[in-house]
Amino acid sequence: MTFGNPLTWAKIKPEKMINKKIQGKKNRESGRRFELKVRKDLEDKGWIVSKWMNNISELKQDKPSSETNGYRKLIPAKHKFRGKGIPMAIGTGFPDFIAFRDFAIPMCAGYEDCKEVIGVEAKSNGYLSKEEKEKCKWLLDNNIFSKILIAKKGKKRGEIIYEEFKWKAT
């Protein structure tokens, strides 16, 4: 029993079909370029920026222990294997960057200066997944960062908009 060519069912021409492999490469490259723009923009604004090389462990169902601050803990980010003969992806931590700067304010009595440390996640569309939101909440609750900024593309070409992460309980 034959049903014919599946391409004729949807009436899609083979040359119009999207090649998922090529699309994935383009999306990764676009994301990489956006991360570089975000880093350069933050450095131009006076921040000292570095790639964040840590991640948060997966949620455990065990009893919480004192050393893991609940059910999770900070762990080194794993390198991603991309295939034979292709260099491994390094720096796959969450968030993408750690940024800090020195600033003097009168409230820091007795101190030469104060430091502000933030996490920056670059997302072209500005949306975080549920897992990423939980990681942001954990990082803020455990005082790893004072705040986390989500960098997204603006309406104008080359514009970068920074939004502070706010946890909304659902």
C-alpha positions as CSV (number, residue, x, y, z in Angstrom):
1,M,0.0,0.0,0.0
2,T,1.6,3.3,-1.1
3,F,0.4,6.8,-0.3
4,G,2.5,8.7,-2.8
5,N,5.2,11.3,-2.2
6,P,4.9,13.0,1.2
7,L,6.1,16.3,-0.4
8,T,3.0,16.4,-2.6
9,W,0.7,16.1,0.4
10,A,1.7,19.5,1.8
11,K,2.4,20.9,-1.7
12,I,5.8,22.1,-0.6
13,K,8.5,22.2,-3.3
14,P,11.7,20.5,-2.3
15,E,13.8,23.7,-3.0
16,K,11.5,25.7,-0.6
17,M,12.0,23.3,2.3
18,I,14.1,24.5,5.2
19,N,17.3,22.6,5.8
20,K,17.3,22.3,9.6
21,K,21.1,21.7,9.7
22,I,21.9,25.0,7.8
23,Q,19.2,26.9,9.8
24,G,20.8,25.7,13.1
25,K,24.2,26.9,12.0
26,K,22.9,30.3,11.0
27,N,21.0,30.7,14.4
28,R,24.1,29.7,16.4
29,E,26.3,32.2,14.5
30,S,23.7,34.9,14.9
31,G,23.6,34.3,18.6
32,R,27.3,34.4,18.8
33,R,27.4,37.7,17.0
34,F,24.8,39.1,19.3
35,E,26.7,38.0,22.4
36,L,29.8,39.8,21.1
37,K,27.8,43.0,20.5
38,V,26.4,42.9,24.0
39,R,29.9,42.4,25.5
40,K,31.3,45.3,23.5
41,D,28.4,47.5,24.5
42,L,28.8,46.8,28.2
43,E,32.6,47.4,28.0
44,D,31.9,50.8,26.2
45,K,29.6,51.7,29.2
46,G,32.4,51.1,31.7
47,W,31.7,47.5,32.8
48,I,34.5,44.9,33.1
49,V,33.0,41.9,31.4
50,S,34.1,38.2,31.5
51,K,32.5,35.0,30.2
52,W,30.7,33.2,33.1
53,M,32.1,29.6,33.3
54,N,29.7,28.2,35.8
55,N,26.3,26.7,35.8
56,I,23.7,25.5,38.3
57,S,23.2,21.8,39.0
58,E,19.9,20.2,38.1
59,L,17.1,20.1,40.6
60,K,17.5,17.1,42.9
61,Q,14.6,15.3,44.6
62,D,16.8,14.4,47.5
63,K,16.8,16.1,50.9
64,P,18.6,19.4,50.8
65,S,22.0,19.5,52.4
66,S,23.8,22.5,53.8
67,E,26.6,22.5,51.3
68,T,24.2,22.7,48.3
69,N,22.2,25.7,49.5
70,G,18.9,23.8,49.1
71,Y,18.5,21.5,46.1
72,R,21.0,23.1,43.7
73,K,24.6,24.2,43.7
74,L,27.0,26.1,41.5
75,I,29.1,23.8,39.3
76,P,31.7,24.3,36.5
77,A,30.0,24.5,33.1
78,K,30.6,21.4,30.9
79,H,32.2,21.8,27.5
80,K,29.9,20.7,24.6
81,F,31.1,18.1,22.1
82,R,30.2,19.4,18.7
83,G,31.4,16.5,16.5
84,K,34.6,14.8,15.4
85,G,37.2,17.3,14.2
86,I,35.3,20.3,15.5
87,P,36.6,22.2,18.6
88,M,34.5,21.8,21.7
89,A,32.3,24.7,22.7
90,I,33.8,26.4,25.8
91,G,32.0,28.8,28.0
92,T,28.5,27.4,28.0
93,G,27.6,28.7,31.5
94,F,24.5,30.5,32.6
95,P,24.2,33.5,32.4
96,D,26.5,34.3,29.5
97,F,28.5,37.1,31.2
98,I,29.6,38.4,34.6
99,A,30.1,42.1,34.7
100,F,31.3,44.3,37.4
101,R,32.5,47.9,38.0
102,D,33.8,50.1,40.8
103,F,31.8,53.1,41.9
104,A,32.0,55.4,44.8
105,I,28.9,56.3,46.8
106,P,28.6,58.1,50.1
107,M,26.8,55.2,51.7
108,C,30.0,53.1,51.6
109,A,31.4,54.8,54.7
110,G,34.9,53.6,55.5
111,Y,35.4,51.9,52.1
112,E,37.4,53.2,49.2
113,D,34.9,52.0,46.7
114,C,32.0,49.6,46.2
115,K,31.6,47.0,43.6
116,E,28.5,46.1,41.6
117,V,28.4,42.5,40.2
118,I,25.7,41.6,37.7
119,G,25.0,38.6,35.5
120,V,24.1,39.3,31.8
121,E,22.2,36.8,29.6
122,A,22.1,37.7,25.9
123,K,18.8,36.6,24.2
124,S,17.9,37.9,20.8
125,N,14.2,37.8,21.5
126,G,14.4,38.5,25.3
127,Y,12.6,35.4,26.4
128,L,13.9,33.0,29.0
129,S,12.8,29.4,29.3
130,K,11.2,28.1,32.5
131,E,14.5,26.4,33.5
132,E,16.5,29.6,32.8
133,K,14.0,31.6,35.0
134,E,14.5,29.2,37.8
135,K,18.3,29.5,37.5
136,C,18.0,33.3,37.6
137,K,15.9,33.1,40.7
138,W,18.4,30.8,42.4
139,L,21.3,33.0,41.5
140,L,19.6,36.1,43.0
141,D,18.3,34.2,46.1
142,N,21.8,33.0,46.9
143,N,23.4,36.5,46.3
144,I,25.6,35.3,43.5
145,F,24.7,38.5,41.6
146,S,23.1,41.7,42.7
147,K,20.9,41.6,39.6
148,I,20.6,39.8,36.3
149,L,20.1,41.8,33.1
150,I,18.5,40.2,30.0
151,A,20.0,41.8,26.8
152,K,17.7,41.7,23.8
153,K,17.6,43.3,20.3
154,G,15.7,46.6,20.0
155,K,13.5,47.7,17.1
156,K,16.2,49.9,15.6
157,R,19.1,48.1,13.8
158,G,22.0,47.5,16.3
159,E,20.0,48.6,19.3
160,I,20.4,46.6,22.5
161,I,17.8,46.8,25.3
162,Y,18.7,45.7,28.8
163,E,15.9,44.5,31.1
164,E,16.3,43.5,34.7
165,F,15.1,40.0,35.5
166,K,12.1,40.1,37.8
167,W,10.8,36.8,39.2
168,K,7.0,36.4,38.8
169,A,5.6,33.5,40.7
170,T,3.1,31.6,38.5
